[in-house]
Amino acid sequence: MLSQTVAVALDGVARRCRLTAAYGGAVTIEPSDSAPGSGGRGAVAGAGTNGSAAGGTPVALTHLDSAGRACMVDVGEKPLSERFARARATLRASTATCAALADGGLPKGDAIAVARLAGIQAAKRTAEIVPLAHPLPLAHVDVAIAPKPELGRVSIEATARAHARTGVELEALVACTSAALALYDMVKAVEPGAAISDACVIEKRGGRSGIWRQEPALVTTTECAPAHLPRAGAQAAASVGTCALLVVSSRAASGARPDRAEPHLRALARAAGLSVARFAVLPDDPPALAAFMRECADREGVAVVLTSGGTGLTADDRTPEATLAVADREVPGIAELVRAHSFARTPLAALSRAVAAVRGRTLIVNLPGNPNALVELREPLAPVLRHAAELLSA
């Protein structure tokens, strides 16, 4: 029955879906006879800042083929990575009902315990409920339920984690909505008008998109804002220091080709809590590279220098030599982490000669020149860079 309900819902979404509420970038999916990617069937317009194209640029939906038919996405070529998602939902009911739920005073007993187990069990069967979802080897699922009688609502938050080729957003959503359904089942005898609302993903990590969090504009009141999201007027987390970014490429430095690494280096720096103090694109010239690293460490006192490119086997790949020339001591674990994580994507990672080292109070890390590799490394490397900067500044 639940699978049929989901199928009907998906059909409704395919015809017309408009997400509004307090979200600043409404999504509209319109039916059409044109192919995906052309603004017709399967195109999302006006998706705003939450991972879709801005300014109304159409984006093709991944679960539709060239004929507009529903299909399962092939993720076989995607690398395995750690995946995490957090979702939430709300059960709205009277103050008395919420209080009875919190106290375990409902006719059916401990509603919260039943709902938690219902959510966890449902998450493990997501692929049976959502027709085109992939079966995933879940490592962990948890459901937290917080009654708030004074607000007339019950907040439900679910998290899911897996080492997989695709994300666990659906598993987190199925967990929290199933928990909400179980809560409704427990309270319907005393309040059949209780309502379930505000089901959404609020955070995801892993894969090429890295770390994503729902825009705070979706939160309609500060009282129901999840703890990990900033409340109105909250200040951003303090930076752990500054960094310098260096792209090593003779062709990019000469203007023969555009540099594609910079935005991904900046994204990694932001994820690590580092503000960019300096950026440069230099040719494969060891003395020039060493001079840049030395100046950033000794004169500018940056916490971290991130380099991209020049770590392979060709005669021009000399970034590791330049790094070791200015290093006081190596940090081999970071280079091992970079290579080990890249192995999940390609065995060619074995050809990397990248190193990481410390000069004074500055950490210098060599990274690949491939933009996709930089995206994949953001999640595992960002917390390491942040902690290293904190240790070196202590």
VMD Tcl script that draws the C-alpha trace (Angstrom):
set ca {
  {0.00 0.00 0.00}
  {2.83 2.39 0.86}
  {4.58 1.60 -2.43}
  {1.36 2.45 -4.32}
  {1.12 5.72 -2.40}
  {4.69 6.61 -3.33}
  {4.05 5.72 -6.98}
  {1.01 8.00 -7.07}
  {3.05 10.77 -5.44}
  {5.82 10.38 -8.00}
  {3.28 10.57 -10.81}
  {1.94 13.78 -9.32}
  {5.45 15.21 -9.09}
  {6.10 14.34 -12.73}
  {3.01 16.31 -13.72}
  {3.50 19.40 -11.58}
  {5.40 20.06 -8.38}
  {5.75 23.49 -6.76}
  {7.75 23.86 -3.57}
  {7.01 27.16 -1.90}
  {6.44 27.72 1.87}
  {9.27 29.80 3.31}
  {11.86 28.55 0.81}
  {13.44 31.40 -1.09}
  {14.01 29.47 -4.34}
  {10.78 27.75 -5.39}
  {11.10 24.71 -7.66}
  {8.64 24.16 -10.48}
  {8.53 20.99 -12.59}
  {6.37 21.42 -15.67}
  {5.19 18.67 -18.09}
  {6.18 18.95 -21.72}
  {6.76 16.84 -24.81}
  {10.33 18.02 -25.26}
  {13.40 16.07 -24.22}
  {15.18 16.41 -20.88}
  {17.70 19.20 -20.74}
  {15.75 21.36 -23.18}
  {13.47 22.93 -20.61}
  {10.66 20.43 -21.20}
  {9.81 17.14 -19.51}
  {12.14 16.59 -16.59}
  {13.42 20.16 -16.52}
  {13.58 22.08 -13.25}
  {13.28 25.85 -13.51}
  {14.13 28.50 -10.94}
  {15.79 26.04 -8.58}
  {17.84 28.74 -6.90}
  {20.76 28.09 -4.57}
  {20.17 24.58 -3.30}
  {22.12 22.57 -5.82}
  {20.22 23.35 -9.01}
  {20.81 25.94 -11.66}
  {20.10 29.54 -10.74}
  {18.20 32.09 -12.75}
  {15.65 29.63 -14.13}
  {18.16 27.57 -16.16}
  {16.54 24.17 -16.90}
  {18.22 21.14 -15.31}
  {17.47 17.59 -16.56}
  {16.08 15.19 -13.99}
  {18.34 12.14 -13.66}
  {15.53 9.57 -13.37}
  {14.11 10.23 -16.85}
  {15.58 8.84 -20.06}
  {15.72 10.59 -23.45}
  {12.11 9.59 -24.12}
  {10.88 10.98 -20.83}
  {10.36 7.55 -19.26}
  {11.24 6.80 -15.64}
  {14.49 4.86 -15.27}
  {16.92 3.73 -12.59}
  {20.15 5.72 -12.61}
  {23.28 3.64 -13.30}
  {25.76 4.38 -10.49}
  {28.11 1.49 -11.28}
  {30.96 3.76 -12.38}
  {30.73 6.08 -9.39}
  {33.34 5.61 -6.64}
  {32.46 4.32 -3.20}
  {32.52 7.05 -0.55}
  {31.15 7.80 2.88}
  {27.57 9.08 2.60}
  {25.56 10.85 5.28}
  {22.17 12.54 5.29}
  {19.90 14.19 7.84}
  {16.17 14.76 7.32}
  {13.32 16.04 9.43}
  {9.56 16.11 9.66}
  {7.00 17.61 12.03}
  {3.84 16.22 13.59}
  {1.47 19.03 14.50}
  {-1.10 18.40 17.23}
  {-2.69 20.09 20.22}
  {-0.71 20.94 23.34}
  {-2.54 18.24 25.29}
  {-1.79 15.54 22.71}
  {1.88 16.48 22.50}
  {2.14 16.44 26.29}
  {0.48 13.00 26.48}
  {2.87 11.73 23.82}
  {5.86 13.05 25.77}
  {4.61 11.47 29.02}
  {3.75 8.11 27.46}
  {0.12 8.62 28.40}
  {-1.49 7.59 25.11}
  {-3.83 4.59 24.85}
  {-1.28 2.62 22.75}
  {1.60 3.22 25.15}
  {5.13 4.53 24.46}
  {4.65 6.24 21.12}
  {8.18 7.61 20.87}
  {9.86 4.20 21.19}
  {7.49 2.68 18.61}
  {8.04 5.56 16.18}
  {11.85 5.38 16.46}
  {11.82 1.67 15.64}
  {9.37 2.23 12.79}
  {11.64 4.85 11.26}
  {14.77 2.69 11.53}
  {13.00 -0.36 10.10}
  {11.55 1.65 7.21}
  {14.92 3.15 6.28}
  {16.31 -0.35 5.77}
  {13.53 -1.05 3.25}
  {13.72 2.21 1.29}
  {14.41 0.47 -2.03}
  {11.18 -1.53 -1.63}
  {9.16 1.63 -0.98}
  {10.65 4.06 -3.52}
  {10.55 2.38 -6.97}
  {13.79 3.73 -8.45}
  {15.90 3.86 -5.28}
  {19.06 1.75 -5.03}
  {19.39 -0.84 -2.24}
  {22.16 0.48 0.01}
  {24.28 -1.20 2.71}
  {23.31 1.09 5.56}
  {25.93 1.39 8.27}
  {23.73 3.32 10.69}
  {20.27 4.86 11.01}
  {18.98 6.87 13.94}
  {15.74 8.70 14.68}
  {15.39 11.43 17.31}
  {11.93 12.57 18.42}
  {11.39 15.71 20.50}
  {7.85 16.62 21.64}
  {7.30 20.35 22.12}
  {3.87 20.69 23.76}
  {4.20 24.44 24.20}
  {4.54 24.80 20.40}
  {1.96 22.17 19.50}
  {4.39 20.06 17.52}
  {6.69 17.06 17.65}
  {10.04 17.40 15.85}
  {11.38 14.27 14.18}
  {14.94 14.11 12.87}
  {16.56 11.10 11.20}
  {20.14 10.42 10.11}
  {21.48 7.74 7.80}
  {25.03 6.71 6.93}
  {26.53 4.27 4.39}
  {29.69 3.58 2.38}
  {28.09 3.58 -1.05}
  {28.04 4.90 -4.62}
  {24.95 7.05 -4.11}
  {23.52 9.17 -1.33}
  {21.32 8.22 1.63}
  {18.93 11.20 1.48}
  {15.97 8.94 0.69}
  {16.79 6.64 3.60}
  {16.83 9.60 6.00}
  {13.56 10.93 4.56}
  {11.86 7.53 4.72}
  {13.01 7.14 8.32}
  {11.63 10.47 9.56}
  {8.37 10.30 7.60}
  {7.74 6.71 8.65}
  {8.37 7.70 12.25}
  {5.88 10.53 11.77}
  {3.30 8.07 10.37}
  {3.82 5.79 13.37}
  {3.32 8.75 15.71}
  {0.11 9.65 13.93}
  {-1.08 6.07 14.33}
  {-0.42 6.35 18.06}
  {-2.27 9.67 18.50}
  {-5.12 9.37 16.01}
  {-7.45 7.86 18.61}
  {-7.29 11.06 20.67}
  {-6.67 13.56 17.83}
  {-7.50 12.39 14.30}
  {-6.78 15.89 12.97}
  {-3.05 15.74 13.79}
  {-1.00 16.67 10.72}
  {2.40 15.73 9.30}
  {4.35 18.52 7.60}
  {7.73 20.02 6.72}
  {9.42 16.78 5.61}
  {12.75 17.68 3.99}
  {16.44 16.85 3.78}
  {18.44 19.36 5.80}
  {21.99 18.05 5.34}
  {23.96 15.66 3.16}
  {27.62 14.77 2.88}
  {29.63 12.66 0.47}
  {30.05 12.19 -3.25}
  {31.05 14.87 -5.73}
  {28.72 17.46 -4.25}
  {30.60 17.34 -0.95}
  {28.86 18.95 1.99}
  {25.39 20.47 1.47}
  {23.03 22.01 3.99}
  {19.51 23.30 3.56}
  {19.18 27.06 3.34}
  {18.13 28.56 6.70}
  {15.29 30.34 4.84}
  {13.42 27.03 4.83}
  {13.16 27.21 8.63}
  {10.04 29.22 9.31}
  {10.66 29.82 13.00}
  {13.76 29.79 15.16}
  {12.08 27.43 17.61}
  {12.03 24.53 15.15}
  {15.41 25.19 13.53}
  {17.66 22.09 13.72}
  {20.54 22.49 16.14}
  {23.20 22.17 13.42}
  {21.77 25.06 11.38}
  {22.45 28.68 12.35}
  {19.51 30.43 13.98}
  {18.52 33.95 12.99}
  {21.28 36.38 13.88}
  {23.80 33.64 14.66}
  {27.39 34.32 13.65}
  {29.36 31.99 11.40}
  {31.96 29.71 12.99}
  {35.29 31.43 13.55}
  {37.98 30.83 10.97}
  {40.95 28.74 12.06}
  {43.33 30.84 9.96}
  {44.32 31.85 6.47}
  {45.60 29.83 3.57}
  {47.32 30.25 0.23}
  {46.23 28.42 -2.91}
  {48.67 27.51 -5.67}
  {47.75 25.97 -9.02}
  {50.79 24.44 -10.70}
  {50.35 24.34 -14.46}
  {52.59 25.77 -17.16}
  {49.72 25.85 -19.66}
  {47.32 27.59 -17.30}
  {50.01 30.07 -16.25}
  {50.66 30.98 -19.90}
  {46.95 31.33 -20.67}
  {46.97 28.37 -23.08}
  {44.14 26.76 -21.12}
  {41.79 27.90 -18.36}
  {42.42 26.95 -14.76}
  {39.62 24.73 -13.42}
  {41.08 23.92 -10.01}
  {40.66 27.29 -8.26}
  {36.95 27.06 -7.33}
  {37.44 23.58 -5.88}
  {40.48 24.64 -3.87}
  {38.47 27.56 -2.50}
  {35.60 25.21 -1.61}
  {38.01 22.94 0.27}
  {39.45 25.92 2.13}
  {35.96 27.08 3.16}
  {35.05 23.59 4.36}
  {38.21 23.56 6.49}
  {37.43 26.96 8.03}
  {40.27 28.72 6.21}
  {40.05 32.13 4.56}
  {42.03 32.57 1.34}
  {44.76 35.17 1.72}
  {46.57 34.53 -1.55}
  {46.04 32.71 -4.85}
  {48.47 32.12 -7.69}
  {48.88 30.11 -10.88}
  {52.53 29.29 -11.55}
  {54.38 27.22 -14.17}
  {56.17 23.96 -13.32}
  {59.32 25.72 -12.07}
  {60.62 24.28 -8.75}
  {62.52 27.42 -7.63}
  {59.46 29.62 -8.26}
  {57.19 27.16 -6.48}
  {59.53 26.92 -3.50}
  {59.81 30.71 -3.31}
  {56.00 31.02 -3.23}
  {55.69 28.46 -0.42}
  {58.52 30.04 1.55}
  {57.04 33.52 1.29}
  {53.56 32.36 2.30}
  {54.93 30.53 5.35}
  {57.65 32.94 6.54}
  {56.41 36.35 5.47}
  {52.62 36.03 5.35}
  {52.27 33.41 8.07}
  {49.38 31.50 6.48}
  {48.22 28.36 8.28}
  {47.99 26.17 5.19}
  {49.32 26.18 1.62}
  {47.33 24.01 -0.78}
  {48.89 23.17 -4.13}
  {47.14 21.53 -7.08}
  {48.96 19.79 -9.89}
  {52.52 18.81 -10.70}
  {52.57 15.60 -8.64}
  {52.74 12.98 -11.41}
  {55.56 11.18 -13.25}
  {56.35 13.52 -16.14}
  {59.61 15.45 -16.14}
  {57.76 18.71 -15.47}
  {55.92 17.40 -12.38}
  {58.16 18.87 -9.67}
  {55.76 20.14 -7.00}
  {56.83 17.48 -4.44}
  {60.49 18.42 -4.91}
  {59.69 22.10 -4.37}
  {57.71 21.27 -1.25}
  {60.43 19.10 0.27}
  {63.02 21.79 -0.49}
  {61.31 24.18 1.94}
  {60.02 21.63 4.47}
  {61.12 21.26 8.08}
  {59.45 17.86 8.40}
  {57.04 15.69 6.43}
  {53.48 14.71 7.35}
  {53.17 11.43 5.45}
  {49.72 10.55 6.81}
  {48.03 13.33 4.84}
  {49.56 12.24 1.54}
  {48.57 8.65 2.36}
  {44.99 9.79 3.03}
  {44.83 11.59 -0.32}
  {46.12 8.56 -2.22}
  {43.97 6.05 -0.33}
  {40.80 8.04 -0.97}
  {41.67 8.50 -4.64}
  {42.15 4.74 -5.04}
  {38.36 4.32 -4.67}
  {38.02 6.24 -7.95}
  {41.02 5.07 -9.97}
  {44.06 2.79 -9.53}
  {46.10 5.47 -11.28}
  {46.28 7.21 -7.90}
  {49.28 4.94 -7.29}
  {51.26 7.19 -9.64}
  {50.89 10.25 -7.42}
  {54.05 11.52 -5.74}
  {52.24 14.15 -3.66}
  {53.66 15.00 -0.25}
  {52.58 17.00 2.78}
  {55.00 18.83 5.02}
  {55.36 21.53 7.65}
  {57.47 24.66 7.45}
  {57.46 26.57 10.73}
  {53.78 26.85 11.62}
  {52.52 26.33 8.07}
  {51.20 23.08 6.63}
  {51.88 22.52 2.91}
  {49.76 19.91 1.13}
  {50.10 18.73 -2.49}
  {46.79 17.84 -4.13}
  {45.87 16.44 -7.56}
  {45.28 18.75 -10.48}
  {42.09 16.94 -11.52}
  {39.05 19.04 -10.46}
  {36.92 15.93 -9.86}
  {39.57 14.55 -7.51}
  {39.54 17.83 -5.56}
  {35.77 17.53 -5.12}
  {36.07 13.93 -3.88}
  {38.79 14.88 -1.38}
  {36.87 17.76 0.19}
  {34.96 15.74 2.75}
  {37.77 13.56 4.15}
  {40.46 16.24 3.97}
  {38.67 19.33 5.32}
  {38.53 18.24 9.00}
  {42.17 17.11 8.83}
  {43.29 20.51 7.51}
  {41.24 22.32 10.14}
  {42.66 20.30 13.03}
  {46.21 20.62 11.69}
  {45.84 24.40 11.49}
  {44.59 24.48 15.07}
  {47.51 22.34 16.29}
  {50.14 24.39 14.47}
  {48.76 27.68 15.79}
  {48.63 26.49 19.41}
}
mol new
graphics top color blue
foreach p $ca { graphics top sphere $p radius 0.5 }
foreach p [lrange $ca 0 end-1] q [lrange $ca 1 end] { graphics top cylinder $p $q radius 0.2 }
display resetview
